[in-house]
Amino acid sequence: LEEMDAMGIDVAALSVMPRLFYYFAEPDLGAEAAAILNDSISEACRAYPERLVPMGNVPMQEIGLAIAELERGVKEYGFTAVEIGASVNGRNYDEPEFDAFFQRAAELDVLIFVHPSSPPGADRLPRYYAQNTIGFPVETAICAASLIFGGVFARYPNIKVCLAHGGGVTPSLVGRWDHGWEARAEASQAIEQPPSEYFKSLYFDDLVHSDQ
């Protein structure tokens, strides 16, 4: 709280760092870890309700368990947001298995905050801290593309998704995505409008380390 005061921050959303997603764990263990984290997050926020709001964690490696923990967080703790990784064990969110989660999040009006956790091409980014400065922003864009081109926003237009780090490289690619949608049949199979229309539905944080 002292650090928040020093930075002029009135309210913060309390969430976990990506290493604590535990998507690598067996589903039941992942669900247990998520529940422990959510209990602790809620407890901390209840102590300072005017300064901290909870952002839950869900075991995305098993969607049934993820939905159950999402519903528990909303019912027991009043969660209005959850944090998920930009991918789950190498799988993107245009896979049918994830649809039920996004549908339930939309029904519960819960914001989904997407944070990169497993950057692509890590073997080509061993130097210069590039796994973080390049890999994570690219993974965020892959996630956004899977949600847009996969039709998630088209199916659930009320869904709230916020992308970390200003959306990574997503904003600079929207024009290219529109061109691909117009020029290639495989890019327009799941959406009837150009990607830029669905891009308007996204939210972004402003952690880009540049005032401009």
Secondary structure as GFF3:
##gff-version 3
##sequence-region A 1 212
A	DSSP	alpha_helix	2	7	.	.	.	ID=ss1
A	DSSP	beta_strand	12	14	.	.	.	ID=ss2
A	DSSP	three_ten_helix	18	20	.	.	.	ID=ss3
A	DSSP	alpha_helix	27	47	.	.	.	ID=ss4
A	DSSP	beta_strand	52	54	.	.	.	ID=ss5
A	DSSP	beta_strand	56	57	.	.	.	ID=ss6
A	DSSP	alpha_helix	63	77	.	.	.	ID=ss7
A	DSSP	beta_strand	81	85	.	.	.	ID=ss8
A	DSSP	three_ten_helix	96	98	.	.	.	ID=ss9
A	DSSP	alpha_helix	99	108	.	.	.	ID=ss10
A	DSSP	beta_strand	111	115	.	.	.	ID=ss11
A	DSSP	three_ten_helix	122	124	.	.	.	ID=ss12
A	DSSP	alpha_helix	130	130	.	.	.	ID=ss13
A	DSSP	pi_helix	131	135	.	.	.	ID=ss14
A	DSSP	alpha_helix	136	149	.	.	.	ID=ss15
A	DSSP	alpha_helix	152	155	.	.	.	ID=ss16
A	DSSP	beta_strand	161	163	.	.	.	ID=ss17
A	DSSP	three_ten_helix	165	167	.	.	.	ID=ss18
A	DSSP	alpha_helix	170	183	.	.	.	ID=ss19
A	DSSP	three_ten_helix	185	187	.	.	.	ID=ss20
A	DSSP	alpha_helix	195	199	.	.	.	ID=ss21
A	DSSP	beta_strand	203	204	.	.	.	ID=ss22
###
